[in-house]
Amino acid sequence: MPMSPRLLRPQATGFNPKSLSGLLVWMDASDSSTYTIATGVSEWRDKSGNQRSFIQGVGNNQPIISATKQNGKSLLEFDGGNDKLTAAGNFLQIANCTMVAAYRRTSGAYGGILASSGDSDNSPGILIDTNRGAIRGYINTSLEASGAADAFHIVVGTVTNGATVTYTNGTQISTSVASGTLGTDQTTTSIGTYRQAALNFFAGYLGEILAWNRVLSTTERQTVERWLGKRWGVTVA
């Protein structure tokens, strides 16, 4: 690692999410080596080292690599009608976690960004709820400000035994108290939907998704937010 002659210590060469313990998943739309193209994207592969793959075998239900870019980087585009990618196992059936997404909603009052695939709401997820981003604990959600999801931005949510905190572009926006109990009946995790029987499909662009199996410290969270802000051209507090 290069040395700074003034500080006589290693210079920072870039943050890697894997440097923070407990990384569950890391999906990066800007990395073309992580997806397989069929009609659209038939497989989107995880960069966390946990070898999670989100798959869609039906061509009409596959998101596409969008012609729209963010800060010069590729995005996955979901149509809000039936696009989704699903991974085996619900790794979000945990009491405590941190979830992060860099994204933009284009339409639709409801949708899933990262959530369990079944019909119940009792495990953590990043959602669109009443036209804005939301972090779900077990049942309750904490919402972003109205309209926030319509610009490309970074949302971070923490879940602590069902209670949630939502941050938008580095600023805490809302909280919710714990309610309900953690579900154990969901067997898959999806990108692009939640409560799929209710047709809650996401319409918009996804750049990056990350999750950890613990609540990140303030310093860790801010490091992730600022790193993503620089990558995706978003101003972060």
C-alpha angles and dihedrals in degrees: 000000000000118000126227109232090210099047099028091217135101116285118233111260098186141299123269119197089219088069088074113076121241099035107169103178140356118190117183119185092188091066108080091191089070099064140059119216122217117141085333129335106329095175133022114190128212122241097199094092091248091105096230114163125193109210140188119182098182111085096211090054096052121108116231137228098256126231084221114088134193118217087343093304130121122254135198111235121211119196100213092233108080110329115131142139121212134201127198113253129026102251089175093070089106134115098230129034148133120230126190134186136177105202152123128228116217102183144336132082095237137029145134125249098174118352147120112292102227134086101267127083100214104112133064121280148148109245146167107241123176092348096309141080119276139183114219123206113181097312110333122076135203113218136216120234114282111275095015093113092056093072122060104265146143122258124190123188131186126198121199113181090323098317114115141205123193125204125188118198090339098313124108107240108172147345138208131204122239116274133171127359133286112270122229101186101085113099103181139042124220140199111210103026148044127189086014094189086066090054093242096164123163119243114198147048129312122199105167139354127191136171136183129197092235141042107273118229118252091257092049093048092049091049090055093045094050093045091052091043091056093045096049101033097249124142109235125194 
